[in-house]
């Protein structure tokens, strides 16, 4: 491949590296602390625009055959993740975070991009680690509450277990098929031997741990609560989306075999039910979002039961809608001490103090619940339709029943905001500044996805 072809195929990754380098140089040469987030936002926007341009042009290339390649689907996924990262960067401006934070955030996004273009399990491993290692530091970097260090340590230890499981799965794939390419993983999925089936289950289990599927979810509530709000949004949306989209790439045109089918039915169903039920008992909004994300991870993994046709579109649209609405809810949280800003007690009666913020959070929660006419309904419909088209109507019905548990969860929060009495001495103030601006931009994107789902799906 010519240098020009190599530069074009990896243009989003090159722009991310240039942005990280620019922030680092600006921090080194500056005599006083500088705000790194305008440059970080410009980098993310340029990266997303480049990926969208290459996707629109139908660009496909393999600059490193057998290891790294790009195509319309991978480029669309990169544009999607860059778009979801942009509001996170905007939210960071109101949190008084430094250049280290910005560089780690972009580094994690770079790892996500590598996973989405991986043609070998070794690059999948490298990309997942490059995405995860900065997150361990991001959880503790802001250090706004004592629990942050414990949350980061728990995330690190459990993440290390996931890494070991992934490496074991890769080694078994090598033993079963003689290679570690993505095509070899697809061959292992079609194999009937114990070694091949064990390899597939271990690799998928590692991805489930990264996505916080039950029973691999223990790290998520503490990590989401201990991190700064923008980091919580990034982990819940960009990281989860990258993991599931990468697994869709690994599956390719293959379908789940008998051993994997049971895993993909049982654990997502348990995640939907457990996530929604436990979320009802939480008194913190970020912990509620953590358990809600466990349930939504179950919906996303459900799409893997379907046929290859339409699988990517269903997952990508779900990631888009879930990412926009989750970030919208977090952006509207009141400002104040980190330990109290997301307490549900502080959200009680929010409509009487900040009616716009309460309405925006309600829109986000109703969409997460999958209630029409909000875009979350379309996203869940696409996932369950994919499962039914594959001939698993009973499984789809069970998933639909489990999803109904979440309706009470979200309506409970809305009832407290609109009908509950406001605290006599609130410790927080309504969101303003960059968080408020981010919320309005996210609302516009949610409306587009809700009013024009066909156009959005057509772009994917």
VOPAGU-2260 file (C-alpha; in pm, 1 decimal, decimal comma):
REM VOPAGU-2260
SITE   aa  ch    i         X         Y         Z
SITE  UNK   A    0       0,0       0,0       0,0
SITE  UNK   A    1     122,4     350,2     -83,9
SITE  UNK   A    2     197,1     600,3     193,5
SITE  UNK   A    3    -104,2     803,0      79,5
SITE  UNK   A    4    -327,5     498,2     113,8
SITE  UNK   A    5    -189,5     420,5     458,5
SITE  UNK   A    6    -243,5     778,1     572,3
SITE  UNK   A    7    -601,3     781,5     446,8
SITE  UNK   A    8    -700,3     441,7     588,1
SITE  UNK   A    9    -580,7     532,4     937,8
SITE  UNK   A   10    -667,7     902,2     920,6
SITE  UNK   A   11    -892,7     899,9    1233,1
SITE  UNK   A   12    -617,3     732,0    1436,9
SITE  UNK   A   13    -354,0     973,8    1302,7
SITE  UNK   A   14    -566,3    1273,9    1398,5
SITE  UNK   A   15    -611,9    1137,6    1750,3
SITE  UNK   A   16    -236,8    1090,4    1790,0
SITE  UNK   A   17    -171,2    1442,6    1660,2
SITE  UNK   A   18    -421,7    1582,4    1908,9
SITE  UNK   A   19    -263,6    1396,1    2201,2
SITE  UNK   A   20      80,2    1517,3    2094,7
SITE  UNK   A   21     -42,5    1875,7    2055,0
SITE  UNK   A   22    -193,3    1878,5    2406,5
SITE  UNK   A   23     127,4    1734,0    2549,5
SITE  UNK   A   24     350,5    1992,5    2374,4
SITE  UNK   A   25     120,0    2280,3    2472,8
SITE  UNK   A   26     131,8    2165,1    2834,2
SITE  UNK   A   27     511,8    2138,6    2830,1
SITE  UNK   A   28     583,6    2479,9    2676,7
SITE  UNK   A   29     320,0    2675,6    2867,6
SITE  UNK   A   30     430,8    2858,4    3181,4
SITE  UNK   A   31      84,2    2846,4    3333,1
SITE  UNK   A   32    -192,5    2585,0    3330,5
SITE  UNK   A   33    -386,9    2585,1    3006,0
SITE  UNK   A   34    -733,6    2457,4    2928,9
SITE  UNK   A   35    -670,4    2150,6    2710,0
SITE  UNK   A   36   -1030,9    2080,5    2623,0
SITE  UNK   A   37   -1078,5    2318,4    2326,6
SITE  UNK   A   38    -793,6    2137,0    2153,9
SITE  UNK   A   39    -930,4    1799,6    2268,6
SITE  UNK   A   40   -1275,3    1888,9    2133,7
SITE  UNK   A   41   -1125,9    2001,2    1801,6
SITE  UNK   A   42    -936,2    1671,0    1781,4
SITE  UNK   A   43   -1246,0    1460,7    1847,1
SITE  UNK   A   44   -1457,5    1659,2    1600,1
SITE  UNK   A   45   -1188,4    1634,0    1330,0
SITE  UNK   A   46   -1156,0    1261,2    1396,5
SITE  UNK   A   47   -1529,8    1205,8    1369,7
SITE  UNK   A   48   -1552,6    1416,7    1054,1
SITE  UNK   A   49   -1268,0    1220,6     892,7
SITE  UNK   A   50   -1429,7     886,5     977,2
SITE  UNK   A   51   -1769,0    1006,0     849,7
SITE  UNK   A   52   -1610,4    1135,3     525,4
SITE  UNK   A   53   -1431,4     806,5     461,7
SITE  UNK   A   54   -1750,7     614,5     542,3
SITE  UNK   A   55   -1951,3     828,0     301,5
SITE  UNK   A   56   -1692,2     765,7      31,1
SITE  UNK   A   57   -1719,9     390,6      86,6
SITE  UNK   A   58   -1349,8     369,7     163,0
SITE  UNK   A   59   -1209,5      22,7     231,6
SITE  UNK   A   60    -843,8     -68,7     271,5
SITE  UNK   A   61    -609,5    -302,9     456,7
SITE  UNK   A   62    -289,2    -110,3     531,8
SITE  UNK   A   63    -167,2    -396,7     752,5
SITE  UNK   A   64    -317,7    -713,5     602,4
SITE  UNK   A   65    -426,9    -964,5     859,7
SITE  UNK   A   66    -404,2    -714,5    1143,0
SITE  UNK   A   67    -566,8    -377,8    1061,4
SITE  UNK   A   68    -824,9    -288,9     798,4
SITE  UNK   A   69   -1104,0     -38,9     752,4
SITE  UNK   A   70   -1438,1     -56,8     578,9
SITE  UNK   A   71   -1770,5     127,5     579,7
SITE  UNK   A   72   -1892,1     -41,5     900,3
SITE  UNK   A   73   -1574,7      18,7    1101,8
SITE  UNK   A   74   -1555,1     379,7     983,2
SITE  UNK   A   75   -1921,5     437,3    1074,6
SITE  UNK   A   76   -1852,9     291,7    1420,1
SITE  UNK   A   77   -1553,7     524,0    1466,5
SITE  UNK   A   78   -1759,8     827,2    1363,5
SITE  UNK   A   79   -2029,8     716,3    1608,4
SITE  UNK   A   80   -1787,1     684,1    1900,4
SITE  UNK   A   81   -1621,8    1016,7    1818,5
SITE  UNK   A   82   -1965,2    1178,3    1812,7
SITE  UNK   A   83   -2047,9    1033,9    2155,4
SITE  UNK   A   84   -1712,4    1150,7    2292,4
SITE  UNK   A   85   -1771,4    1513,1    2187,0
SITE  UNK   A   86   -2035,8    1591,7    2454,2
SITE  UNK   A   87   -1817,2    1420,6    2713,9
SITE  UNK   A   88   -1533,9    1660,8    2629,8
SITE  UNK   A   89   -1775,2    1954,6    2654,1
SITE  UNK   A   90   -1884,8    1837,0    2998,0
SITE  UNK   A   91   -1519,6    1820,4    3108,8
SITE  UNK   A   92   -1482,7    2198,9    3071,8
SITE  UNK   A   93   -1709,7    2252,2    3369,8
SITE  UNK   A   94   -1523,5    2003,3    3590,2
SITE  UNK   A   95   -1187,3    2188,4    3607,8
SITE  UNK   A   96    -983,8    1891,2    3488,6
SITE  UNK   A   97    -630,0    1917,8    3350,3
SITE  UNK   A   98    -437,6    1812,9    3039,6
SITE  UNK   A   99    -355,1    1469,7    3181,0
SITE  UNK   A  100    -725,6    1397,6    3185,1
SITE  UNK   A  101    -767,8    1506,9    2822,5
SITE  UNK   A  102    -475,2    1297,4    2698,2
SITE  UNK   A  103    -594,4     987,5    2881,3
SITE  UNK   A  104    -944,6    1032,7    2742,1
SITE  UNK   A  105    -813,8    1057,2    2384,4
SITE  UNK   A  106    -580,8     762,1    2441,8
SITE  UNK   A  107    -873,1     547,0    2552,1
SITE  UNK   A  108   -1066,4     649,5    2241,1
SITE  UNK   A  109    -762,5     556,2    2030,0
SITE  UNK   A  110    -769,3     205,9    2178,5
SITE  UNK   A  111   -1138,9     179,0    2093,7
SITE  UNK   A  112   -1060,9     272,8    1732,9
SITE  UNK   A  113    -796,4       1,1    1708,9
SITE  UNK   A  114   -1040,6    -265,2    1828,0
SITE  UNK   A  115   -1292,1    -157,9    1562,7
SITE  UNK   A  116   -1036,0    -214,3    1285,3
SITE  UNK   A  117    -871,4    -528,8    1422,4
SITE  UNK   A  118    -835,0    -828,6    1193,2
SITE  UNK   A  119    -643,7   -1036,4    1448,2
SITE  UNK   A  120    -718,7   -1129,4    1806,1
SITE  UNK   A  121    -379,0    -993,6    1907,9
SITE  UNK   A  122    -474,5    -644,3    1792,1
SITE  UNK   A  123    -810,5    -688,6    1964,0
SITE  UNK   A  124    -622,3    -757,7    2286,7
SITE  UNK   A  125    -390,1    -461,5    2235,1
SITE  UNK   A  126    -676,6    -225,0    2154,0
SITE  UNK   A  127    -884,7    -334,4    2452,9
SITE  UNK   A  128    -590,4    -281,9    2685,9
SITE  UNK   A  129    -511,2      58,5    2536,0
SITE  UNK   A  130    -876,0     152,2    2585,3
SITE  UNK   A  131    -894,2      17,5    2941,4
SITE  UNK   A  132    -564,5     125,0    3100,6
SITE  UNK   A  133    -635,3     500,9    3073,3
SITE  UNK   A  134    -977,8     438,5    3226,0
SITE  UNK   A  135    -826,9     302,2    3546,0
SITE  UNK   A  136    -639,6     630,3    3584,4
SITE  UNK   A  137    -937,1     844,0    3477,0
SITE  UNK   A  138   -1154,6     696,9    3752,3
SITE  UNK   A  139    -913,8     811,7    4022,4
SITE  UNK   A  140    -758,7    1116,5    3854,8
SITE  UNK   A  141   -1024,1    1371,0    3949,1
SITE  UNK   A  142   -1037,5    1224,7    4302,4
SITE  UNK   A  143   -1344,9    1412,3    4413,0
SITE  UNK   A  144   -1444,9    1155,6    4676,0
SITE  UNK   A  145   -1263,8     897,6    4893,9
SITE  UNK   A  146   -1431,1     608,3    4712,9
SITE  UNK   A  147   -1251,4     693,3    4387,0
SITE  UNK   A  148    -931,1     508,0    4478,4
SITE  UNK   A  149   -1118,3     195,9    4586,0
SITE  UNK   A  150   -1330,9     206,1    4270,6
SITE  UNK   A  151   -1023,6     238,2    4048,0
SITE  UNK   A  152    -849,9     -49,8    4226,4
SITE  UNK   A  153   -1155,4    -275,3    4192,6
SITE  UNK   A  154   -1184,1    -183,6    3824,4
SITE  UNK   A  155    -813,4    -256,5    3773,0
SITE  UNK   A  156    -822,0    -597,0    3943,4
SITE  UNK   A  157   -1138,3    -718,9    3771,3
SITE  UNK   A  158   -1017,3    -573,4    3442,0
SITE  UNK   A  159    -697,6    -774,1    3485,6
SITE  UNK   A  160    -906,2   -1088,5    3525,8
SITE  UNK   A  161   -1082,8   -1004,7    3199,9
SITE  UNK   A  162    -746,4    -963,4    3028,5
SITE  UNK   A  163    -633,9   -1306,7    3149,8
SITE  UNK   A  164    -957,3   -1466,0    3030,4
SITE  UNK   A  165    -919,3   -1302,8    2688,5
SITE  UNK   A  166    -560,3   -1421,8    2652,4
SITE  UNK   A  167    -664,4   -1774,0    2748,4
SITE  UNK   A  168    -940,7   -1763,0    2488,6
SITE  UNK   A  169    -694,3   -1641,0    2223,4
SITE  UNK   A  170    -449,1   -1921,3    2307,1
SITE  UNK   A  171    -727,2   -2181,2    2280,8
SITE  UNK   A  172    -831,3   -2030,5    1946,7
SITE  UNK   A  173    -474,8   -2075,2    1825,3
SITE  UNK   A  174    -475,5   -2434,4    1943,9
SITE  UNK   A  175    -812,6   -2512,3    1785,8
SITE  UNK   A  176    -766,4   -2340,7    1448,3
SITE  UNK   A  177    -392,9   -2281,0    1409,2
SITE  UNK   A  178    -429,5   -1901,5    1388,4
SITE  UNK   A  179    -543,0   -1590,5    1573,3
SITE  UNK   A  180    -706,7   -1399,8    1289,1
SITE  UNK   A  181   -1067,6   -1285,8    1314,8
SITE  UNK   A  182   -1150,1   -1543,4    1046,1
SITE  UNK   A  183   -1000,5   -1810,8    1271,8
SITE  UNK   A  184   -1232,1   -1699,7    1552,2
SITE  UNK   A  185   -1526,0   -1734,7    1310,8
SITE  UNK   A  186   -1401,3   -2084,8    1226,7
SITE  UNK   A  187   -1388,6   -2167,8    1597,1
SITE  UNK   A  188   -1750,6   -2050,7    1629,9
SITE  UNK   A  189   -1848,3   -2301,4    1361,0
SITE  UNK   A  190   -1640,7   -2579,5    1518,1
SITE  UNK   A  191   -1786,5   -2854,6    1729,6
SITE  UNK   A  192   -1479,9   -2954,0    1929,3
SITE  UNK   A  193   -1452,2   -2878,5    2299,3
SITE  UNK   A  194   -1136,6   -2673,6    2244,9
SITE  UNK   A  195   -1297,3   -2449,2    1982,7
SITE  UNK   A  196   -1615,6   -2398,5    2184,7
SITE  UNK   A  197   -1417,0   -2322,4    2497,9
SITE  UNK   A  198   -1209,8   -2065,1    2308,7
SITE  UNK   A  199   -1520,2   -1886,2    2181,2
SITE  UNK   A  200   -1691,0   -1883,0    2520,9
SITE  UNK   A  201   -1379,8   -1743,7    2693,0
SITE  UNK   A  202   -1333,0   -1464,6    2437,8
SITE  UNK   A  203   -1700,9   -1368,1    2460,3
SITE  UNK   A  204   -1683,1   -1383,7    2841,8
SITE  UNK   A  205   -1394,7   -1134,6    2836,1
SITE  UNK   A  206   -1605,5    -897,4    2626,8
SITE  UNK   A  207   -1895,6    -947,4    2866,8
SITE  UNK   A  208   -1672,7    -845,3    3155,8
SITE  UNK   A  209   -1573,1    -526,9    2974,1
SITE  UNK   A  210   -1943,6    -457,7    2913,2
SITE  UNK   A  211   -2048,3    -539,9    3273,1
SITE  UNK   A  212   -2275,4    -833,0    3190,5
SITE  UNK   A  213   -2394,1   -1031,1    3495,2
SITE  UNK   A  214   -2209,5   -1201,6    3666,5
SITE  UNK   A  215   -1908,9    -997,2    3549,5
SITE  UNK   A  216   -2057,7    -665,1    3657,4
SITE  UNK   A  217   -1922,9    -607,4    4010,1
SITE  UNK   A  218   -1681,2    -333,2    3905,0
SITE  UNK   A  219   -1935,6    -111,0    3730,6
SITE  UNK   A  220   -2141,4      45,2    4016,4
SITE  UNK   A  221   -1836,0     150,9    4219,0
SITE  UNK   A  222   -1641,6     270,5    3914,5
SITE  UNK   A  223   -1933,9     473,6    3779,9
SITE  UNK   A  224   -1999,2     631,6    4120,3
SITE  UNK   A  225   -1635,1     697,8    4206,8
SITE  UNK   A  226   -1545,3     861,4    3876,1
SITE  UNK   A  227   -1614,3    1219,4    3772,3
SITE  UNK   A  228   -1942,8    1263,1    3585,2
SITE  UNK   A  229   -1779,0    1296,1    3238,1
SITE  UNK   A  230   -1582,6     974,7    3298,5
SITE  UNK   A  231   -1902,1     796,9    3401,3
SITE  UNK   A  232   -2062,1     912,0    3075,5
SITE  UNK   A  233   -1758,7     797,6    2875,3
SITE  UNK   A  234   -1750,8     450,7    3034,0
SITE  UNK   A  235   -2125,2     399,1    3006,8
SITE  UNK   A  236   -2149,5     500,7    2640,9
SITE  UNK   A  237   -1825,6     506,6    2441,0
SITE  UNK   A  238   -1649,1     215,4    2610,2
SITE  UNK   A  239   -1956,9      -7,7    2620,2
SITE  UNK   A  240   -2037,8      78,7    2259,3
SITE  UNK   A  241   -1682,5       5,3    2144,1
SITE  UNK   A  242   -1681,7    -335,8    2312,7
SITE  UNK   A  243   -2011,7    -451,1    2162,6
SITE  UNK   A  244   -1936,5    -312,3    1815,3
SITE  UNK   A  245   -1598,9    -488,0    1824,1
SITE  UNK   A  246   -1772,2    -814,7    1912,2
SITE  UNK   A  247   -2006,5    -764,7    1615,6
SITE  UNK   A  248   -1694,4    -735,4    1398,2
SITE  UNK   A  249   -1555,3   -1057,1    1549,0
SITE  UNK   A  250   -1879,0   -1242,9    1476,5
SITE  UNK   A  251   -1884,0   -1121,8    1115,4
SITE  UNK   A  252   -2119,6   -1340,5     913,8
SITE  UNK   A  253   -2099,6   -1626,4    1166,0
SITE  UNK   A  254   -2383,2   -1726,8    1396,2
SITE  UNK   A  255   -2367,0   -1850,4    1752,8
SITE  UNK   A  256   -2318,5   -2224,6    1794,9
SITE  UNK   A  257   -2503,3   -2437,5    2052,0
SITE  UNK   A  258   -2258,9   -2370,5    2338,0
SITE  UNK   A  259   -2242,8   -1997,2    2278,4
SITE  UNK   A  260   -2617,6   -1971,9    2216,8
SITE  UNK   A  261   -2695,1   -2070,0    2575,6
SITE  UNK   A  262   -2450,1   -1809,1    2705,9
SITE  UNK   A  263   -2594,9   -1536,2    2482,9
SITE  UNK   A  264   -2947,2   -1614,5    2601,1
SITE  UNK   A  265   -2900,0   -1674,9    2972,3
SITE  UNK   A  266   -2653,4   -1404,1    3075,7
SITE  UNK   A  267   -2812,5   -1112,3    2884,4
SITE  UNK   A  268   -3155,6   -1210,5    3018,2
SITE  UNK   A  269   -3021,5   -1221,2    3373,6
SITE  UNK   A  270   -2848,5    -886,4    3314,2
SITE  UNK   A  271   -3173,3    -724,2    3198,0
SITE  UNK   A  272   -3367,2    -847,0    3499,7
SITE  UNK   A  273   -3094,4    -804,0    3761,7
SITE  UNK   A  274   -2982,0    -462,2    3637,2
SITE  UNK   A  275   -3333,3    -319,2    3640,8
SITE  UNK   A  276   -3430,6    -475,5    3974,1
SITE  UNK   A  277   -3118,9    -369,9    4165,7
SITE  UNK   A  278   -3128,8     -20,9    4014,6
SITE  UNK   A  279   -3462,7      32,2    4189,2
SITE  UNK   A  280   -3285,2       8,8    4526,0
SITE  UNK   A  281   -3016,0     269,0    4455,7
SITE  UNK   A  282   -3010,9     611,8    4616,8
SITE  UNK   A  283   -2746,0     759,7    4386,6
SITE  UNK   A  284   -2808,3     852,3    4025,0
SITE  UNK   A  285   -2470,8     729,6    3897,3
SITE  UNK   A  286   -2515,0     392,5    4064,7
SITE  UNK   A  287   -2861,9     380,1    3911,6
SITE  UNK   A  288   -2707,8     450,4    3570,6
SITE  UNK   A  289   -2450,5     177,0    3635,8
SITE  UNK   A  290   -2713,8     -88,7    3696,3
SITE  UNK   A  291   -2920,3      49,8    3411,3
SITE  UNK   A  292   -2616,6      11,1    3184,4
SITE  UNK   A  293   -2591,3    -353,9    3291,9
SITE  UNK   A  294   -2946,5    -406,3    3168,2
SITE  UNK   A  295   -2876,9    -221,0    2843,0
SITE  UNK   A  296   -2565,4    -430,5    2787,8
SITE  UNK   A  297   -2799,4    -728,7    2797,4
SITE  UNK   A  298   -3011,5    -577,4    2519,4
SITE  UNK   A  299   -2700,2    -513,3    2309,7
SITE  UNK   A  300   -2572,0    -869,6    2351,1
SITE  UNK   A  301   -2916,3    -996,9    2258,1
SITE  UNK   A  302   -2862,8    -858,6    1907,7
SITE  UNK   A  303   -2576,9   -1107,5    1861,0
SITE  UNK   A  304   -2835,1   -1386,4    1851,8
SITE  UNK   A  305   -2965,6   -1253,3    1522,1
SITE  UNK   A  306   -2838,0   -1314,1    1174,0
SITE  UNK   A  307   -2549,8   -1114,2    1032,7
SITE  UNK   A  308   -2783,5    -913,4     810,5
SITE  UNK   A  309   -2894,4    -606,4    1001,6
SITE  UNK   A  310   -2693,2    -694,6    1313,8
SITE  UNK   A  311   -2452,3    -402,4    1281,4
SITE  UNK   A  312   -2727,8    -148,4    1210,7
SITE  UNK   A  313   -2932,7    -262,6    1511,1
SITE  UNK   A  314   -2635,1    -247,2    1747,7
SITE  UNK   A  315   -2503,1      83,5    1610,9
SITE  UNK   A  316   -2842,8     255,3    1637,8
SITE  UNK   A  317   -2887,6     122,7    1991,9
SITE  UNK   A  318   -2541,4     245,7    2092,5
SITE  UNK   A  319   -2620,0     586,4    1942,9
SITE  UNK   A  320   -2954,3     630,3    2119,2
SITE  UNK   A  321   -2838,1     482,3    2448,5
SITE  UNK   A  322   -2523,3     696,0    2442,3
SITE  UNK   A  323   -2707,5    1020,0    2367,5
SITE  UNK   A  324   -2976,5     970,8    2631,3
SITE  UNK   A  325   -2741,6     849,5    2905,5
SITE  UNK   A  326   -2506,5    1143,2    2850,7
SITE  UNK   A  327   -2805,0    1379,9    2841,0
SITE  UNK   A  328   -2923,8    1256,4    3181,6
SITE  UNK   A  329   -2576,5    1292,8    3333,3
SITE  UNK   A  330   -2519,5    1638,2    3179,6
SITE  UNK   A  331   -2833,9    1769,8    3350,1
SITE  UNK   A  332   -2729,1    1667,1    3700,8
SITE  UNK   A  333   -2715,2    1960,8    3943,4
SITE  UNK   A  334   -2376,2    2114,2    4019,5
SITE  UNK   A  335   -2229,1    2087,8    4366,7
SITE  UNK   A  336   -2020,3    1857,9    4586,7
SITE  UNK   A  337   -1955,6    1534,0    4401,7
SITE  UNK   A  338   -2079,9    1316,8    4687,2
SITE  UNK   A  339   -2422,3    1483,6    4689,5
SITE  UNK   A  340   -2487,6    1610,9    4335,5
SITE  UNK   A  341   -2629,6    1281,6    4210,7
SITE  UNK   A  342   -2816,1    1178,4    4525,8
SITE  UNK   A  343   -3178,9    1107,0    4438,9
SITE  UNK   A  344   -3273,8    1314,8    4743,9
SITE  UNK   A  345   -3118,3    1616,0    4568,1
SITE  UNK   A  346   -3322,1    1541,3    4254,8
SITE  UNK   A  347   -3646,9    1535,4    4451,7
SITE  UNK   A  348   -3858,8    1833,2    4349,1
SITE  UNK   A  349   -3605,3    1933,7    4080,9
SITE  UNK   A  350   -3888,0    2051,3    3855,3
SITE  UNK   A  351   -3970,7    2329,2    4100,9
SITE  UNK   A  352   -3606,8    2451,4    4109,7
SITE  UNK   A  353   -3490,6    2378,6    3755,3
SITE  UNK   A  354   -3784,1    2281,5    3533,0
SITE  UNK   A  355   -3577,6    2261,9    3212,3
SITE  UNK   A  356   -3324,4    2022,7    3365,5
SITE  UNK   A  357   -3605,3    1804,9    3504,0
SITE  UNK   A  358   -3777,1    1786,7    3164,8
SITE  UNK   A  359   -3452,4    1697,0    2987,2
SITE  UNK   A  360   -3372,5    1421,2    3238,9
SITE  UNK   A  361   -3729,0    1291,2    3197,3
SITE  UNK   A  362   -3686,4    1277,8    2818,7
SITE  UNK   A  363   -3363,8    1081,8    2860,2
SITE  UNK   A  364   -3515,8     837,5    3110,4
SITE  UNK   A  365   -3830,8     777,2    2905,5
SITE  UNK   A  366   -3612,7     696,3    2605,3
SITE  UNK   A  367   -3398,9     459,8    2813,5
SITE  UNK   A  368   -3720,6     289,9    2923,9
SITE  UNK   A  369   -3810,7     231,7    2558,6
SITE  UNK   A  370   -4140,9     418,9    2570,8
SITE  UNK   A  371   -4270,1     549,5    2234,6
SITE  UNK   A  372   -4235,1     794,9    2066,2
SITE  UNK   A  373   -3883,6     832,2    2207,3
SITE  UNK   A  374   -3593,5     682,9    2007,3
SITE  UNK   A  375   -3519,3     421,6    2271,5
SITE  UNK   A  376   -3836,5     243,0    2160,8
SITE  UNK   A  377   -3707,0     216,2    1803,6
SITE  UNK   A  378   -3367,9      93,9    1927,9
SITE  UNK   A  379   -3520,8    -186,3    2136,1
SITE  UNK   A  380   -3761,1    -273,9    1857,4
SITE  UNK   A  381   -3470,8    -323,7    1615,6
SITE  UNK   A  382   -3286,7    -549,6    1861,3
SITE  UNK   A  383   -3588,2    -769,6    1933,2
SITE  UNK   A  384   -3682,9    -779,4    1565,8
SITE  UNK   A  385   -3333,2    -903,9    1484,7
SITE  UNK   A  386   -3376,2   -1184,7    1738,1
SITE  UNK   A  387   -3721,1   -1276,1    1606,6
SITE  UNK   A  388   -3604,3   -1275,1    1244,1
SITE  UNK   A  389   -3347,0   -1535,9    1346,7
SITE  UNK   A  390   -3629,8   -1761,2    1465,2
SITE  UNK   A  391   -3599,3   -1707,5    1840,8
SITE  UNK   A  392   -3944,6   -1564,8    1914,3
SITE  UNK   A  393   -3963,6   -1710,4    2266,3
SITE  UNK   A  394   -3627,4   -1562,1    2359,3
SITE  UNK   A  395   -3737,8   -1223,1    2223,4
SITE  UNK   A  396   -4056,5   -1236,1    2433,4
SITE  UNK   A  397   -3856,4   -1316,0    2747,4
SITE  UNK   A  398   -3629,6   -1019,8    2675,5
SITE  UNK   A  399   -3929,8    -796,2    2622,5
SITE  UNK   A  400   -4077,0    -900,8    2956,7
SITE  UNK   A  401   -3743,8    -832,0    3130,4
SITE  UNK   A  402   -3730,7    -487,3    2970,0
SITE  UNK   A  403   -4063,6    -393,5    3131,0
SITE  UNK   A  404   -3895,5    -404,1    3471,7
SITE  UNK   A  405   -3704,4     -90,3    3376,4
SITE  UNK   A  406   -4017,8     117,1    3325,9
SITE  UNK   A  407   -4087,5     140,5    3699,1
SITE  UNK   A  408   -3723,0     224,3    3764,4
SITE  UNK   A  409   -3721,9     529,4    3538,5
SITE  UNK   A  410   -4074,4     645,3    3624,6
SITE  UNK   A  411   -3977,5     638,8    3993,3
SITE  UNK   A  412   -3705,1     897,2    3932,4
SITE  UNK   A  413   -3937,3    1110,1    3718,9
SITE  UNK   A  414   -4204,8    1097,6    3988,4
SITE  UNK   A  415   -3955,6    1221,4    4248,3
SITE  UNK   A  416   -3842,2    1509,2    4026,5
SITE  UNK   A  417   -4189,6    1632,2    3933,5
SITE  UNK   A  418   -4407,9    1536,7    4230,0
SITE  UNK   A  419   -4170,3    1513,9    4523,8
SITE  UNK   A  420   -4112,7    1802,8    4765,4
SITE  UNK   A  421   -3796,1    2003,6    4709,0
SITE  UNK   A  422   -3531,9    1981,6    4987,9
SITE  UNK   A  423   -3549,0    2274,9    5227,8
SITE  UNK   A  424   -3171,5    2329,4    5215,7
SITE  UNK   A  425   -3042,9    2193,3    4881,4
SITE  UNK   A  426   -2668,6    2133,7    4861,8
SITE  UNK   A  427   -2661,7    2170,6    4483,6
SITE  UNK   A  428   -2751,3    2426,7    4219,0
SITE  UNK   A  429   -2902,2    2362,6    3873,8
SITE  UNK   A  430   -2663,2    2271,6    3593,8
SITE  UNK   A  431   -2540,1    2568,5    3394,2
SITE  UNK   A  432   -2260,8    2673,5    3161,8
SITE  UNK   A  433   -2099,7    2401,0    2952,6
SITE  UNK   A  434   -2314,9    2124,9    3099,7
SITE  UNK   A  435   -2633,4    2308,6    3004,3
SITE  UNK   A  436   -2501,4    2376,8    2653,2
SITE  UNK   A  437   -2409,3    2011,0    2617,7
SITE  UNK   A  438   -2758,6    1909,0    2727,9
SITE  UNK   A  439   -2924,5    2121,0    2458,4
SITE  UNK   A  440   -2699,0    1978,1    2187,1
SITE  UNK   A  441   -2775,2    1626,0    2305,8
SITE  UNK   A  442   -3148,3    1699,2    2307,6
SITE  UNK   A  443   -3126,1    1810,2    1944,1
SITE  UNK   A  444   -2947,8    1485,3    1853,2
SITE  UNK   A  445   -3206,8    1278,7    2043,2
SITE  UNK   A  446   -3488,0    1453,4    1855,0
SITE  UNK   A  447   -3321,2    1381,0    1521,1
SITE  UNK   A  448   -3280,5    1012,8    1610,9
SITE  UNK   A  449   -3642,4     997,0    1728,9
SITE  UNK   A  450   -3801,0    1183,4    1438,5
SITE  UNK   A  451   -3581,2    1047,5    1158,3
SITE  UNK   A  452   -3475,2     695,7    1258,0
SITE  UNK   A  453   -3488,7     578,2     897,6
SITE  UNK   A  454   -3240,8     842,2     786,2
SITE  UNK   A  455   -3004,4     758,4    1071,8
SITE  UNK   A  456   -3024,2     385,5     999,4
SITE  UNK   A  457   -2970,6     455,5     629,9
SITE  UNK   A  458   -2643,4     631,0     709,2
SITE  UNK   A  459   -2513,1     324,8     891,8
